Amino acid sequence: MRLKADLTLFIIAIIWGSAFVAQRVAGQLGSVYLFNAARYILAGLVVLPFAWHVRQIANPPHKMTREQYKWMFIAGVLLFVAAALQQAGMQYTTAGNAGFITSLYVVLVPIVLFFGWSEKPHWLAIIAVALAAAGAFVLSTGGRFEFQIGDAMELVGALFWALHVSLLGKFASRFEAMSFSVGQLLVCGILNLILGIFIEKPVFMWSLVGAAAYTAVFSLGLCYTLQVWAQRHTPPADAALILSLESVFAVLAGGLLLKETLSGIQIFGCMLIFFAVGLSQMKSLNSGKIDQSHFVEGR
C-alpha cells in the first residue's frame, strides 16, 4: 500500500508540474481570468461527487455551518488572487520559472505564520528563506539585476499561496475537507468569471479548452482527491519529498513540450530553491506528521 501511495504521489507531482505548461499555453493566448474561471468551476464540479459521497457515508452526516461558509469564501478569495497572479505571470515567464517560484510558498508559510499568528519560525525555516531568495533572484535574472515582471507576479502569487495554505492549516481543519475544497474552488472560479466578463475578451481555441480541461480535471480535481488518499498510506517524509518534485517536472515539461531552456546559472538557482523547499520541511518530517493542507490543491 505504501508503494502504491508513493507511486500515486509521484504521478501527482508529474501532473502538477506539467500543468504549468497548460497554463503557459493559456497565458500565451492572453487568457487569465476566463481561463481560471473555466478550470476552477469545472474542478469544483469534478470534486463535488466525492464531497457528496463523503457526506452521505458520514455518521452523523456532515452539516455546512455559517462558519464553514465564511472560511470557504475567505479561502476562495485568497485562491482567486494567488491563481490570478500566477496565470497573469504566465504571459511573461516560462513554465519552469513559474513552477519553481510558485514552490516558494512552502518556504514563505513560516514567515506568514510569524507575522500573522506570532509563531516563531524554526531556524531551518530562516535559512531556507535566505536560500530561496537567492535562488529566486538567480533563476529570474540569470545573475543580472533586471526586473522581470512575470517572475515578480509569480513571487507575489507565491506569497498569496502561502497565505492560503496558512489559512487552511488554521481554520479549514475544523471542517470536512472535501466540501470545503468544493466551496473554495467554486468561489475562486466565480470571482474569476465576474472579473473576466468585464475586462477580458472571450477567446475560443481548442488548445485553450484543452488546457482548461487538463488543469481542471487532472491537476485540480483528480490530483487533490488522490492526494487525500495517498497521504493516509505513506509516511510524511515520502509525501513531502515526492510532491516537492513538482517544480522539477515543471522545468522538464516546459523544455520537452515548449522548448524552454535554462542557462547554467538559472539551473543553479533552481537547485537552491529546491534545496530550500526541502530544508523548510525538515521540521515537519522529523515530527512524524504533515498537515494535509500543507500542499496547495489549487494548482
C-alpha positions as CSV (number, residue, x, y, z in Angstrom):
1,M,0.0,0.0,0.0
2,R,2.9,2.4,0.8
3,L,4.4,1.7,-2.7
4,K,1.1,2.4,-4.4
5,A,0.7,5.6,-2.4
6,D,4.2,6.8,-3.3
7,L,3.6,6.0,-7.0
8,T,0.4,7.9,-6.8
9,L,2.1,10.9,-5.3
10,F,4.8,10.7,-8.0
11,I,2.1,10.8,-10.7
12,I,0.5,13.8,-8.9
13,A,3.9,15.6,-9.0
14,I,4.2,14.9,-12.7
15,I,0.7,16.2,-13.4
16,W,1.1,19.3,-11.2
17,G,4.4,20.1,-13.0
18,S,3.0,19.6,-16.5
19,A,0.0,21.7,-15.6
20,F,2.3,24.8,-15.7
21,V,2.8,24.0,-19.4
22,A,-1.0,24.1,-19.9
23,Q,-1.2,27.4,-18.0
24,R,1.7,28.8,-20.1
25,V,-0.2,27.9,-23.3
26,A,-3.3,29.8,-22.0
27,G,-1.1,32.7,-20.9
28,Q,0.4,33.0,-24.4
29,L,-3.1,33.3,-25.7
30,G,-3.8,36.2,-23.3
31,S,-6.4,34.4,-21.2
32,V,-6.2,34.9,-17.4
33,Y,-9.5,35.3,-15.6
34,L,-11.8,33.4,-18.0
35,F,-9.3,30.6,-18.2
36,N,-9.2,30.4,-14.4
37,A,-12.9,30.7,-14.2
38,A,-13.4,27.7,-16.5
39,R,-10.9,25.5,-14.8
40,Y,-11.8,26.3,-11.2
41,I,-15.6,25.9,-11.7
42,L,-15.0,22.7,-13.6
43,A,-12.7,21.5,-10.9
44,G,-15.3,22.2,-8.3
45,L,-17.9,20.2,-10.2
46,V,-15.4,17.3,-10.5
47,V,-14.8,17.2,-6.8
48,L,-18.4,17.7,-5.9
49,P,-19.5,14.0,-6.3
50,F,-16.6,12.9,-4.0
51,A,-17.7,15.5,-1.4
52,W,-21.3,14.3,-1.7
53,H,-20.2,10.7,-1.2
54,V,-18.2,11.6,1.9
55,R,-21.2,13.5,3.3
56,Q,-23.5,10.5,2.7
57,I,-21.3,7.9,4.4
58,A,-20.6,10.1,7.4
59,N,-22.4,9.2,10.6
60,P,-23.8,11.6,11.5
61,P,-23.9,13.4,8.1
62,H,-21.7,16.5,7.8
63,K,-23.6,19.8,8.0
64,M,-22.4,23.0,6.4
65,T,-22.4,25.7,9.0
66,R,-22.3,29.5,8.7
67,E,-18.7,29.4,10.0
68,Q,-17.7,27.0,7.2
69,Y,-19.3,29.2,4.5
70,K,-17.4,32.2,5.9
71,W,-14.0,30.5,5.7
72,M,-14.7,28.8,2.4
73,F,-15.3,32.3,1.0
74,I,-12.2,33.8,2.5
75,A,-10.1,30.8,1.3
76,G,-11.7,31.2,-2.2
77,V,-10.8,34.9,-2.3
78,L,-7.1,34.1,-1.4
79,L,-7.1,31.3,-4.0
80,F,-8.5,33.8,-6.6
81,V,-5.7,36.3,-6.0
82,A,-3.0,33.7,-6.0
83,A,-4.3,31.9,-9.1
84,A,-4.8,35.2,-11.0
85,L,-1.3,36.4,-10.2
86,Q,0.1,33.0,-11.2
87,Q,-1.8,32.9,-14.5
88,A,-1.1,36.6,-15.3
89,G,2.6,36.0,-14.8
90,M,2.5,33.1,-17.2
91,Q,2.2,35.6,-20.0
92,Y,5.7,36.9,-19.3
93,T,7.7,34.0,-17.9
94,T,8.4,30.3,-18.6
95,A,6.6,27.3,-17.2
96,G,9.8,26.3,-15.4
97,N,10.3,29.6,-13.8
98,A,6.7,29.7,-12.7
99,G,6.9,26.2,-11.2
100,F,10.0,26.9,-9.1
101,I,8.9,30.4,-8.0
102,T,5.5,29.1,-7.0
103,S,7.1,26.4,-4.9
104,L,8.5,29.1,-2.7
105,Y,5.1,29.2,-1.0
106,V,6.3,26.3,1.2
107,V,9.2,28.5,2.4
108,L,7.0,31.5,2.9
109,V,4.5,29.7,5.1
110,P,6.6,30.0,8.3
111,I,7.0,33.7,7.6
112,V,3.3,34.2,7.2
113,L,2.6,32.3,10.4
114,F,5.2,34.5,12.2
115,F,3.7,37.9,11.1
116,G,0.1,36.7,11.2
117,W,0.0,34.5,14.3
118,S,3.2,35.3,16.1
119,E,4.5,31.7,15.6
120,K,8.3,31.8,15.9
121,P,9.9,30.2,12.8
122,H,12.2,27.2,13.2
123,W,15.9,28.1,12.5
124,L,15.8,25.9,9.4
125,A,13.0,28.0,8.0
126,I,15.1,31.1,8.3
127,I,18.0,29.5,6.4
128,A,15.5,28.2,3.8
129,V,14.1,31.7,3.2
130,A,17.7,33.1,2.6
131,L,18.5,30.2,0.2
132,A,15.1,30.6,-1.6
133,A,15.6,34.3,-2.0
134,A,19.0,33.8,-3.6
135,G,17.6,31.0,-5.8
136,A,14.7,33.1,-7.0
137,F,17.0,36.0,-7.8
138,V,19.4,33.8,-9.8
139,L,16.5,32.0,-11.6
140,S,14.7,35.2,-12.5
141,T,17.6,37.4,-13.6
142,G,20.2,34.9,-14.7
143,G,22.6,36.6,-12.2
144,R,22.0,40.1,-13.6
145,F,19.9,42.7,-11.7
146,E,16.9,43.1,-14.1
147,F,13.3,43.4,-13.1
148,Q,11.3,40.5,-14.7
149,I,7.5,41.4,-14.5
150,G,6.4,37.8,-15.0
151,D,8.6,36.4,-12.3
152,A,7.6,39.2,-9.9
153,M,4.0,38.3,-10.4
154,E,4.8,34.7,-9.6
155,L,6.7,35.7,-6.5
156,V,3.7,37.8,-5.2
157,G,1.5,34.9,-6.1
158,A,3.6,32.6,-4.0
159,L,3.0,34.8,-1.0
160,F,-0.7,34.5,-1.5
161,W,-0.4,30.7,-1.9
162,A,1.4,30.8,1.4
163,L,-1.4,32.9,3.0
164,H,-3.9,30.4,1.5
165,V,-2.1,27.4,2.9
166,S,-1.7,29.1,6.3
167,L,-5.4,29.8,6.5
168,L,-6.2,26.2,5.6
169,G,-4.0,25.0,8.3
170,K,-5.5,27.3,10.9
171,F,-9.2,27.2,10.1
172,A,-10.1,24.7,7.3
173,S,-9.1,21.7,9.6
174,R,-12.3,22.4,11.6
175,F,-14.5,21.4,8.7
176,E,-14.9,18.4,6.3
177,A,-12.1,18.7,3.7
178,M,-13.9,17.7,0.5
179,S,-16.9,20.0,0.9
180,F,-14.5,22.8,1.9
181,S,-12.5,22.2,-1.2
182,V,-15.5,22.4,-3.4
183,G,-16.6,25.6,-1.8
184,Q,-13.3,27.5,-2.2
185,L,-12.9,26.2,-5.8
186,L,-16.3,27.5,-6.8
187,V,-15.8,30.9,-5.1
188,C,-12.4,31.2,-6.9
189,G,-14.0,30.3,-10.2
190,I,-17.0,32.6,-9.9
191,L,-14.8,35.6,-8.9
192,N,-12.6,35.0,-11.9
193,L,-15.7,34.7,-14.1
194,I,-17.1,38.0,-12.9
195,L,-13.8,39.9,-13.4
196,G,-13.2,38.2,-16.7
197,I,-16.6,39.2,-18.2
198,F,-15.8,42.8,-17.6
199,I,-12.1,43.1,-18.5
200,E,-11.3,40.2,-20.9
201,K,-12.4,39.5,-24.5
202,P,-13.5,35.9,-24.7
203,V,-11.2,33.7,-26.8
204,F,-12.1,30.3,-28.1
205,M,-9.4,27.9,-29.3
206,W,-9.3,24.2,-28.8
207,S,-5.8,24.4,-27.2
208,L,-7.3,26.8,-24.6
209,V,-10.2,24.4,-24.0
210,G,-7.7,21.5,-23.6
211,A,-5.5,23.4,-21.2
212,A,-8.5,24.4,-19.0
213,A,-9.9,20.8,-19.1
214,Y,-6.5,19.3,-18.3
215,T,-5.8,21.5,-15.3
216,A,-9.4,21.3,-14.0
217,V,-9.9,17.5,-14.3
218,F,-6.5,16.2,-13.6
219,S,-4.4,18.9,-11.8
220,L,-7.2,20.2,-9.6
221,G,-9.9,17.6,-9.3
222,L,-8.3,14.2,-9.7
223,C,-4.9,15.0,-8.1
224,Y,-6.4,16.6,-4.9
225,T,-8.7,13.5,-4.4
226,L,-5.8,11.1,-4.9
227,Q,-3.5,13.2,-2.7
228,V,-6.0,12.9,0.2
229,W,-6.0,9.1,-0.2
230,A,-2.2,8.7,-0.7
231,Q,-1.2,10.7,2.3
232,R,-3.1,8.4,4.5
233,H,-1.0,5.4,3.4
234,T,2.6,6.8,3.2
235,P,4.9,8.4,5.7
236,P,5.1,12.2,5.7
237,A,8.7,12.2,4.5
238,D,7.7,10.3,1.4
239,A,4.8,12.7,0.7
240,A,6.9,15.9,1.2
241,L,9.8,14.7,-0.9
242,I,7.8,13.3,-3.8
243,L,5.4,16.3,-4.1
244,S,8.2,18.8,-4.0
245,L,9.4,17.3,-7.3
246,E,6.5,19.2,-8.9
247,S,8.8,22.2,-9.7
248,V,11.4,19.9,-11.3
249,F,8.7,18.4,-13.6
250,A,7.5,21.9,-14.5
251,V,11.0,22.6,-15.9
252,L,11.2,19.2,-17.7
253,A,7.7,19.6,-19.2
254,G,8.5,23.2,-20.3
255,G,11.7,22.0,-22.0
256,L,10.1,19.0,-23.6
257,L,6.8,20.5,-24.8
258,L,7.5,24.2,-25.2
259,K,11.3,24.0,-26.0
260,E,12.0,26.3,-23.0
261,T,15.7,26.3,-21.8
262,L,17.5,27.5,-18.7
263,S,21.1,28.7,-18.5
264,G,23.6,27.1,-16.2
265,I,23.2,29.8,-13.6
266,Q,19.4,29.5,-13.7
267,I,19.7,25.8,-13.2
268,F,21.8,26.6,-10.1
269,G,19.0,28.9,-8.9
270,C,16.5,26.0,-9.3
271,M,18.8,23.8,-7.2
272,L,18.9,26.5,-4.5
273,I,15.1,26.8,-4.5
274,F,14.6,23.0,-4.4
275,F,17.1,22.6,-1.5
276,A,15.4,25.5,0.3
277,V,11.9,23.9,-0.1
278,G,13.2,20.6,1.2
279,L,15.0,22.3,4.1
280,S,11.9,24.2,5.1
281,Q,10.1,20.9,5.5
282,M,12.7,19.1,7.7
283,K,10.9,20.1,10.9
284,S,7.7,18.6,9.7
285,L,9.4,15.4,8.5
286,N,11.1,14.9,11.9
287,S,7.8,15.4,13.7
288,G,6.3,12.3,12.1
289,K,3.3,14.1,10.7
290,I,2.5,16.5,8.0
291,D,-0.5,18.8,7.6
292,Q,-2.7,17.5,4.8
293,S,-3.3,21.1,3.7
294,H,0.4,21.8,3.5
295,F,0.3,21.3,-0.2
296,V,-1.9,23.5,-2.3
297,E,-4.7,21.8,-4.1
298,G,-5.4,25.0,-6.0
299,R,-2.9,24.3,-8.8
